[in-house]
Amino acid sequence: MMLHNAYESYKQSFVAKLRLAAAVGLLSLGAATAFAQEPARGGTVTAMWAAEPASLDPLYTNSPGGDSVTYNLFAERLVNILPSGEIQPVLATEWKWSDDRRSLTFKLRENVTFTDGTPFNADAVKFNIERARDPNLPTQSKQYLSNLDQVNIIDPSNVEFTFKDPSVAMMAVFASEPGVMLSPTAIKAAGEDFARQPVGTGPFKVVSWTSGRVDTTRNETYWGKDKAGAQLPYLDGVVIRYIPSTAVRLVELQSGSAQLGDAVLEKDFQRIGDDPALKLVDTHMAIDHFASFNSAAAPFDNAELRKAVSLGLDRVALAKAISGEYGEPLGGILPPTSWTYDPNLKPVAYDPEAAKKAYAASGFNGVISMAIIQRDPDTQVAQIMQAMLKQVGIEVKIDVLDRSAWVDFSLHGNAQLSLGRSTLPDVDPDITMTSYYGRGAARNYIRVADPKVQELLDKARLETSQDVRRDLYNQAQQVLVDNQYQLFLFARPVKYAARKELEGLQLELGGGAWVFKEAWLNTAK
């Protein structure tokens, strides 16, 4: 099958890049040139991302991974996990698990300060982690910290975490939003305003956040040094502009008004590759497209209606229409690029006659509303789904919202069907699965807490065998498919577009987020 073969080639290329990443660290844009030529200092990079964060406080993200593109400018975690799977020291330099894996001790980086001049130390770590799991705060992070028992300060440079049960997933938690360290002093002083005036330890400081734009400037007291011992960052600053249209982002890149853009559509790969001023940035990521039924309310509390919609969608044709030879129909939320991927978890087959029978059995004869985010290619995906379902007698109305409104609308149970997408894999599959389907899931778009799914995820979180974890995650996904809680549509590869003068950009494992601390502008190009 052409689609499958094309994606297999993509995955093979991805594996090769991971092997390179294991040798040099983060996936890096222009790394070979950076080693051959001394990085130039100065200049400001303008980068473009599709969706604007709801808050600059990482605990209040509504897009884990994606929002880190912005958060990584001013804030850092205890550790990062590289695309190779290697754990990278950041604000923690060393760590040690107890033999029973019920405690984890971090040695913290010394002589680090937040950009308000206050010290980063064990007190700051305890404050941030306790804040992340505060039951009185409406944050997503506490769902990932349910296994955390205590945070013990050993001395200013060492902190111990103890857990209720042994766990391999907790390191991934410290490499994601709950592990972000922010200034306790600034949080206490600013109150609610901290979400617009964040203070971290990162290579840049936030100057302003206006609608559609975040401006940052170099952190002159940043602790980081490059391999030659030179002070980081190289850039004077980074500006992030939030532009949902891929066409507009591409025009901005071609004009030189910006140097980096969010994922481009597959139809533009050749065009960018042929442009002498631009380059494609390969990644280890895939964008999963899916749609979630509000299974707790009419009309989709009706299992036959959910079945009719699922069987009435031709996922192979949808993937090809949007992504050409690069699209891959999905059998679950975890993509082919994840270590959890199981080819035996098959996409739902297109069966229009069965869809018509299920629709008749449902007794429903109204119009379904589908909420979508105003961005490419979501609009095109929704229109194709609308046309496919019309062929089996199901009428669909499309409601277009901005991202923040869509999140509130969907999570509060106002949407009947929500079209979403996620850039995966996360640093660990537990982050993905728990946030969508676990106990207290912060992104419970299906509006159902399935006890069987929750039980499987609880077991996977505490399991130490990767093979057993893979099986448990795939069992959970099969339950989701069998109950038609969600429509897993297709995955497509993530490639960013950049101008050739941008060098040294790095990518994280979680969400493929950008890291600018060693980025620089090569004016010779």
C-alpha positions as CSV (number, residue, x, y, z in Angstrom):
1,M,0.0,0.0,0.0
2,M,1.5,3.3,-1.1
3,L,0.6,5.3,2.0
4,H,2.0,2.6,4.3
5,N,5.2,2.3,2.4
6,A,5.7,6.0,2.3
7,Y,5.3,6.3,6.0
8,E,7.6,3.3,6.6
9,S,10.3,5.2,4.7
10,Y,9.6,8.2,6.9
11,K,9.9,6.1,10.1
12,Q,13.2,4.6,8.8
13,S,14.5,8.1,8.2
14,F,13.4,9.0,11.7
15,V,15.3,6.1,13.3
16,A,18.5,7.2,11.5
17,K,18.1,10.7,12.9
18,L,17.6,9.3,16.4
19,R,20.9,7.5,16.0
20,L,22.6,10.8,15.1
21,A,20.8,12.5,17.9
22,A,22.1,10.0,20.4
23,A,25.6,11.0,19.4
24,V,25.2,14.8,19.4
25,G,22.4,15.4,21.8
26,L,19.2,17.2,20.7
27,L,18.2,17.2,17.1
28,S,19.9,20.3,15.8
29,L,19.3,22.6,12.8
30,G,22.6,23.4,11.2
31,A,24.7,21.6,13.8
32,A,27.4,20.6,11.4
33,T,28.0,24.2,10.3
34,A,28.0,25.3,13.9
35,F,30.9,23.0,14.7
36,A,32.9,24.2,11.6
37,Q,32.2,27.9,12.2
38,E,32.3,30.0,15.4
39,P,28.7,31.1,16.1
40,A,28.1,34.8,15.6
41,R,26.6,36.9,18.5
42,G,23.7,39.2,18.2
43,G,20.5,39.6,16.3
44,T,16.9,38.7,17.0
45,V,15.1,35.7,15.6
46,T,11.4,35.9,14.8
47,A,9.7,32.5,14.9
48,M,6.1,31.7,14.2
49,W,3.9,29.1,15.9
50,A,0.3,28.2,15.0
51,A,-1.4,28.5,18.4
52,E,-1.0,31.1,21.2
53,P,-0.7,29.9,24.8
54,A,-3.6,30.5,27.1
55,S,-1.0,31.5,29.8
56,L,2.7,32.1,30.2
57,D,2.6,30.1,33.4
58,P,3.5,26.5,32.3
59,L,1.3,25.0,34.9
60,Y,-1.7,26.4,33.1
61,T,-0.9,25.2,29.6
62,N,-3.7,23.8,27.6
63,S,-1.3,22.4,25.0
64,P,1.5,20.5,26.7
65,G,4.5,20.2,24.4
66,G,3.4,22.8,21.9
67,D,3.4,25.7,24.4
68,S,6.9,24.7,25.4
69,V,8.1,26.5,22.2
70,T,7.4,29.7,24.2
71,Y,8.1,28.4,27.7
72,N,11.6,27.2,26.8
73,L,12.7,30.8,26.1
74,F,12.4,31.9,29.8
75,A,12.0,28.7,31.9
76,E,13.8,25.4,32.4
77,R,13.1,22.0,33.9
78,L,15.1,19.8,36.2
79,V,15.9,17.5,33.2
80,N,15.1,17.1,29.5
81,I,14.6,13.9,27.6
82,L,16.3,14.0,24.2
83,P,14.8,12.5,21.0
84,S,17.3,9.6,21.5
85,G,15.6,8.9,24.9
86,E,18.7,10.0,26.8
87,I,18.1,12.1,29.9
88,Q,19.8,15.5,29.7
89,P,20.9,17.4,32.8
90,V,19.4,20.9,33.0
91,L,18.8,22.4,36.4
92,A,19.6,19.0,38.0
93,T,23.1,17.8,37.2
94,E,22.9,14.3,38.8
95,W,20.1,11.9,39.9
96,K,19.9,8.6,41.7
97,W,17.1,6.1,42.1
98,S,16.8,4.0,45.2
99,D,17.0,0.2,44.6
100,D,13.2,-0.1,45.1
101,R,12.5,2.8,42.8
102,R,10.4,4.5,45.5
103,S,12.7,7.5,45.8
104,L,14.7,9.7,43.4
105,T,17.3,12.2,44.6
106,F,18.4,15.1,42.4
107,K,21.7,17.1,42.8
108,L,20.9,20.6,41.7
109,R,23.0,22.9,39.5
110,E,24.7,25.5,41.8
111,N,25.1,29.2,41.3
112,V,21.9,29.5,39.2
113,T,19.6,32.5,39.7
114,F,16.1,33.3,38.4
115,T,16.0,36.5,36.3
116,D,14.7,38.5,39.3
117,G,18.0,37.7,41.0
118,T,16.7,35.2,43.5
119,P,18.5,31.9,43.9
120,F,17.5,28.6,42.4
121,N,17.9,25.9,45.1
122,A,16.1,23.0,46.8
123,D,13.6,25.4,48.5
124,A,12.6,26.6,45.0
125,V,12.2,23.0,43.8
126,K,10.0,22.1,46.7
127,F,7.9,25.2,46.2
128,N,7.4,24.5,42.5
129,I,6.5,20.8,42.8
130,E,4.1,21.5,45.8
131,R,2.5,24.2,43.7
132,A,2.2,21.9,40.7
133,R,0.2,19.4,42.9
134,D,-1.8,21.9,44.9
135,P,-5.4,20.7,44.9
136,N,-6.7,24.2,45.2
137,L,-5.1,25.3,41.9
138,P,-6.9,24.4,38.6
139,T,-3.8,23.0,36.8
140,Q,-3.2,20.0,34.7
141,S,0.0,19.1,36.4
142,K,-1.4,17.5,39.5
143,Q,-2.7,14.5,37.6
144,Y,0.9,13.5,36.8
145,L,2.0,13.8,40.4
146,S,-0.6,11.5,42.0
147,N,2.2,9.0,42.8
148,L,4.4,11.6,44.5
149,D,4.4,11.1,48.3
150,Q,6.9,13.7,49.7
151,V,9.4,16.3,48.6
152,N,12.3,16.3,51.1
153,I,15.0,19.0,51.2
154,I,18.4,17.4,52.0
155,D,20.4,20.6,51.7
156,P,20.3,23.6,49.4
157,S,21.7,21.6,46.5
158,N,20.0,18.2,47.0
159,V,16.3,17.3,47.0
160,E,14.6,13.9,47.4
161,F,11.3,12.8,46.0
162,T,9.6,9.8,47.5
163,F,6.8,7.9,45.7
164,K,3.8,5.8,46.9
165,D,4.6,3.1,44.4
166,P,7.7,2.3,42.3
167,S,7.5,4.1,39.0
168,V,9.5,4.6,35.8
169,A,7.2,7.4,34.5
170,M,8.2,10.0,37.1
171,M,11.4,11.1,35.3
172,A,9.2,12.0,32.3
173,V,7.1,14.1,34.6
174,F,10.1,16.1,35.8
175,A,11.0,16.6,32.1
176,S,7.6,18.1,31.3
177,E,5.5,21.0,32.6
178,P,5.4,19.9,36.3
179,G,9.2,20.0,36.3
180,V,9.5,23.6,35.1
181,M,11.2,25.8,37.8
182,L,9.9,29.4,38.3
183,S,10.8,32.1,40.8
184,P,8.8,31.5,44.1
185,T,9.4,35.2,45.0
186,A,8.0,36.4,41.7
187,I,5.0,34.0,41.9
188,K,4.1,35.3,45.4
189,A,4.6,38.9,44.5
190,A,2.8,39.0,41.2
191,G,-0.2,36.8,42.0
192,E,-2.4,36.3,38.9
193,D,-0.3,38.7,36.9
194,F,2.5,36.2,37.0
195,A,0.8,34.5,34.0
196,R,1.8,37.5,31.9
197,Q,5.1,38.3,33.7
198,P,6.8,34.9,34.2
199,V,10.2,34.7,35.8
200,G,12.4,31.6,35.2
201,T,16.1,30.6,34.8
202,G,16.0,30.4,31.0
203,P,18.3,31.9,28.4
204,F,15.8,34.8,27.7
205,K,13.5,37.1,29.7
206,V,10.0,38.0,28.7
207,V,9.7,41.7,27.8
208,S,6.1,41.7,26.7
209,W,3.1,39.6,25.7
210,T,0.6,41.3,23.5
211,S,-2.1,39.5,21.5
212,G,-0.4,37.3,18.9
213,R,3.2,38.0,20.1
214,V,5.7,37.4,22.8
215,D,9.0,39.4,22.9
216,T,12.0,38.3,24.8
217,T,15.5,39.6,25.4
218,R,18.8,37.9,26.4
219,N,19.2,36.9,30.0
220,E,22.6,38.4,30.7
221,T,23.1,36.3,33.9
222,Y,22.2,33.0,32.3
223,W,24.2,30.0,33.7
224,G,24.7,28.2,30.4
225,K,28.0,28.0,28.5
226,D,28.7,26.4,25.1
227,K,31.2,23.6,24.6
228,A,34.0,26.2,24.3
229,G,33.0,27.8,27.5
230,A,31.5,30.9,25.9
231,Q,28.4,32.5,27.4
232,L,25.0,31.6,26.1
233,P,22.7,32.5,24.5
234,Y,24.2,34.0,21.3
235,L,21.1,35.8,20.2
236,D,20.0,39.2,21.6
237,G,16.4,38.0,21.7
238,V,13.6,35.9,20.2
239,V,10.2,37.0,19.2
240,I,7.4,34.4,18.9
241,R,4.4,35.4,16.6
242,Y,1.3,33.2,16.7
243,I,0.0,32.8,13.1
244,P,-2.5,29.9,12.4
245,S,-2.2,30.1,8.6
246,T,0.6,28.0,7.1
247,A,0.3,30.1,3.9
248,V,0.9,33.3,5.8
249,R,3.8,31.8,7.8
250,L,5.5,30.7,4.5
251,V,5.1,34.2,3.0
252,E,6.7,35.7,6.1
253,L,9.7,33.3,5.8
254,Q,10.1,33.9,2.1
255,S,10.1,37.7,2.7
256,G,12.7,37.4,5.5
257,S,10.4,38.9,8.1
258,A,10.8,35.6,10.1
259,Q,13.4,33.0,10.3
260,L,11.5,29.9,11.6
261,G,7.9,28.6,11.2
262,D,5.7,25.9,12.7
263,A,5.0,22.6,10.8
264,V,4.3,23.1,7.1
265,L,1.9,21.1,5.0
266,E,3.2,18.2,3.0
267,K,2.2,19.9,-0.3
268,D,4.8,22.6,0.5
269,F,7.7,20.3,1.1
270,Q,9.0,20.4,-2.4
271,R,8.4,24.2,-2.7
272,I,10.5,24.9,0.4
273,G,13.2,22.4,-0.6
274,D,13.5,24.2,-4.0
275,D,13.8,27.7,-2.4
276,P,17.5,28.7,-2.1
277,A,16.7,30.8,1.0
278,L,14.8,28.2,2.9
279,K,15.3,24.7,4.4
280,L,13.1,22.0,5.8
281,V,13.8,20.9,9.4
282,D,13.2,17.2,9.9
283,T,11.9,16.1,13.2
284,H,11.1,12.9,15.1
285,M,7.4,14.0,15.5
286,A,4.1,13.2,14.0
287,I,0.8,15.2,14.2
288,D,-2.1,13.0,15.1
289,H,-5.5,14.2,13.9
290,F,-8.5,12.9,15.9
291,A,-12.0,13.8,16.8
292,S,-13.7,13.3,20.2
293,F,-17.3,12.5,20.8
294,N,-19.0,14.0,23.9
295,S,-20.1,10.6,24.9
296,A,-21.7,11.9,28.1
297,A,-24.5,13.9,26.4
298,A,-27.0,13.7,23.5
299,P,-26.7,12.9,20.7
300,F,-23.4,11.0,21.2
301,D,-24.4,9.2,24.4
302,N,-25.9,7.0,21.6
303,A,-23.4,4.2,20.8
304,E,-25.0,3.4,17.5
305,L,-24.6,7.1,16.3
306,R,-21.0,7.1,17.3
307,K,-20.5,3.8,15.4
308,A,-22.2,5.2,12.3
309,V,-19.9,8.3,12.2
310,S,-16.8,6.1,12.7
311,L,-17.7,3.6,10.0
312,G,-18.7,6.5,7.6
313,L,-15.2,7.9,7.5
314,D,-12.7,6.7,4.9
315,R,-9.4,7.3,6.9
316,V,-7.2,6.2,4.0
317,A,-8.8,8.7,1.6
318,L,-8.7,11.4,4.3
319,A,-5.0,10.9,5.0
320,K,-4.2,11.0,1.3
321,A,-6.3,14.0,0.6
322,I,-4.5,16.0,3.3
323,S,-1.0,14.6,3.4
324,G,-0.6,12.8,0.0
325,E,1.9,9.9,0.3
326,Y,2.9,10.9,3.8
327,G,-0.3,10.3,5.6
328,E,-0.9,7.2,7.8
329,P,-4.4,6.2,9.1
330,L,-4.4,5.7,12.9
331,G,-5.5,2.8,15.0
332,G,-5.0,4.8,18.3
333,I,-3.8,8.0,19.7
334,L,-0.1,6.9,20.0
335,P,1.5,7.4,16.6
336,P,3.8,5.2,14.5
337,T,6.8,7.1,15.8
338,S,6.1,6.1,19.4
339,W,7.9,3.1,21.0
340,T,4.5,1.9,22.1
341,Y,3.2,1.6,18.5
342,D,1.6,-1.8,17.7
343,P,0.8,-2.4,14.0
344,N,-1.9,-4.9,15.2
345,L,-3.9,-2.0,16.4
346,K,-5.8,-1.4,13.1
347,P,-7.6,1.7,12.0
348,V,-11.4,1.4,11.8
349,A,-12.2,0.2,8.2
350,Y,-14.5,2.3,6.0
351,D,-17.9,0.6,5.6
352,P,-20.6,3.0,4.3
353,E,-23.3,0.3,4.2
354,A,-22.7,-0.6,7.9
355,A,-22.6,3.1,8.7
356,K,-26.0,3.6,7.2
357,K,-27.4,0.7,9.2
358,A,-26.0,2.0,12.4
359,Y,-27.3,5.4,11.7
360,A,-30.8,4.0,11.1
361,A,-30.5,2.0,14.3
362,S,-29.5,5.1,16.3
363,G,-32.9,6.8,15.6
364,F,-31.2,10.1,15.2
365,N,-32.1,12.4,12.3
366,G,-30.8,15.8,13.3
367,V,-27.7,17.8,12.4
368,I,-24.4,17.1,14.2
369,S,-22.2,20.0,15.2
370,M,-18.4,19.7,15.0
371,A,-16.2,22.2,16.8
372,I,-12.8,22.9,15.2
373,I,-9.9,25.3,15.7
374,Q,-9.3,27.9,13.0
375,R,-6.0,26.7,11.6
376,D,-4.6,24.7,8.7
377,P,-5.3,21.9,7.8
378,D,-8.1,21.4,10.4
379,T,-10.6,23.3,8.2
380,Q,-9.9,21.1,5.3
381,V,-10.1,17.9,7.4
382,A,-13.5,19.0,8.8
383,Q,-14.8,19.8,5.3
384,I,-13.8,16.4,4.0
385,M,-15.3,14.6,7.0
386,Q,-18.5,16.6,6.4
387,A,-18.7,15.5,2.8
388,M,-17.9,11.8,3.6
389,L,-20.6,11.7,6.3
390,K,-23.2,13.3,4.0
391,Q,-22.8,10.4,1.7
392,V,-24.1,8.0,4.4
393,G,-26.9,10.4,5.3
394,I,-25.3,12.2,8.3
395,E,-25.5,16.0,8.2
396,V,-22.7,17.9,9.9
397,K,-22.4,21.6,10.8
398,I,-18.9,23.0,11.4
399,D,-18.3,25.5,14.2
400,V,-15.0,27.4,13.8
401,L,-13.4,28.8,17.0
402,D,-10.0,30.1,18.1
403,R,-8.0,27.6,20.2
404,S,-8.7,29.0,23.7
405,A,-12.4,29.1,23.0
406,W,-12.4,25.6,21.4
407,V,-10.6,24.2,24.5
408,D,-13.2,25.7,26.9
409,F,-16.1,24.8,24.7
410,S,-15.0,21.2,24.4
411,L,-13.8,20.5,27.9
412,H,-17.0,22.0,29.4
413,G,-19.2,19.6,27.5
414,N,-20.6,22.1,25.1
415,A,-19.3,20.4,21.9
416,Q,-21.0,17.4,20.4
417,L,-17.9,16.4,18.3
418,S,-14.5,18.1,18.6
419,L,-11.8,17.9,16.0
420,G,-8.4,18.1,17.5
421,R,-4.8,17.2,16.9
422,S,-1.6,16.5,19.0
423,T,2.1,16.6,18.2
424,L,3.5,13.3,19.5
425,P,5.2,11.5,21.0
426,D,5.4,13.1,24.4
427,V,8.4,12.5,26.7
428,D,6.5,9.4,27.9
429,P,3.3,7.8,26.8
430,D,1.9,8.2,30.3
431,I,1.9,11.9,29.8
432,T,-0.3,11.5,26.7
433,M,-2.6,8.8,28.0
434,T,-3.1,10.2,31.4
435,S,-3.9,13.7,30.2
436,Y,-6.6,12.4,27.8
437,Y,-8.0,9.3,29.6
438,G,-6.6,8.9,33.1
439,R,-8.0,9.7,36.5
440,G,-8.8,13.4,36.6
441,A,-7.7,13.8,33.0
442,A,-7.2,17.5,32.2
443,R,-7.9,17.0,28.5
444,N,-10.9,14.7,28.8
445,Y,-12.5,15.6,25.5
446,I,-14.5,12.4,25.3
447,R,-16.3,13.4,28.6
448,V,-16.0,9.8,29.9
449,A,-14.0,8.2,32.7
450,D,-13.8,4.6,31.6
451,P,-12.8,2.4,34.6
452,K,-11.2,-0.2,32.4
453,V,-9.0,2.4,30.6
454,Q,-8.0,4.0,33.9
455,E,-7.1,0.6,35.4
456,L,-4.8,-0.2,32.5
457,L,-3.1,3.2,32.7
458,D,-2.6,2.9,36.4
459,K,-0.8,-0.5,35.8
460,A,1.3,0.9,33.0
461,R,2.5,3.8,35.1
462,L,3.9,1.5,37.7
463,E,5.2,-1.2,35.4
464,T,9.0,-1.3,34.8
465,S,9.0,-3.6,31.7
466,Q,8.7,-1.6,28.5
467,D,7.1,-4.5,26.7
468,V,4.4,-4.9,29.3
469,R,3.8,-1.1,29.3
470,R,3.4,-1.2,25.5
471,D,0.8,-4.0,25.8
472,L,-1.2,-2.1,28.5
473,Y,-1.3,1.1,26.5
474,N,-2.5,-0.7,23.4
475,Q,-5.1,-2.6,25.4
476,A,-6.3,0.9,26.6
477,Q,-6.4,2.2,23.1
478,Q,-8.4,-0.8,21.9
479,V,-11.0,-0.1,24.6
480,L,-11.3,3.4,23.3
481,V,-11.8,2.1,19.7
482,D,-14.3,-0.6,20.7
483,N,-16.5,1.9,22.5
484,Q,-16.2,4.5,19.7
485,Y,-15.3,7.2,22.2
486,Q,-12.9,8.9,19.8
487,L,-12.2,8.9,16.0
488,F,-8.5,8.3,15.4
489,L,-8.0,9.7,11.9
490,F,-4.5,9.9,10.6
491,A,-0.9,11.0,11.4
492,R,1.4,13.1,9.3
493,P,5.1,13.9,9.7
494,V,6.2,17.2,11.3
495,K,8.7,19.3,9.3
496,Y,9.4,22.9,10.2
497,A,10.5,25.5,7.7
498,A,13.4,27.9,8.4
499,R,15.6,30.4,6.6
500,K,19.1,29.0,6.0
501,E,20.8,31.7,8.1
502,L,19.3,30.2,11.3
503,E,21.8,27.8,12.8
504,G,22.0,25.8,16.1
505,L,18.3,25.4,16.8
506,Q,17.6,22.3,18.9
507,L,14.4,20.2,19.3
508,E,13.2,18.4,22.4
509,L,11.5,15.0,22.5
510,G,8.2,16.2,24.0
511,G,6.2,17.9,21.3
512,G,9.3,18.7,19.2
513,A,9.6,22.0,21.0
514,W,12.3,24.5,20.0
515,V,15.3,25.4,22.1
516,F,17.1,28.6,21.2
517,K,19.9,28.8,23.7
518,E,22.5,27.8,21.1
519,A,20.7,29.3,18.1
520,W,22.5,31.9,16.0
521,L,22.2,33.8,12.7
522,N,24.8,33.1,10.1
523,T,24.8,36.3,8.1
524,A,27.2,34.7,5.5
525,K,24.2,32.7,4.1
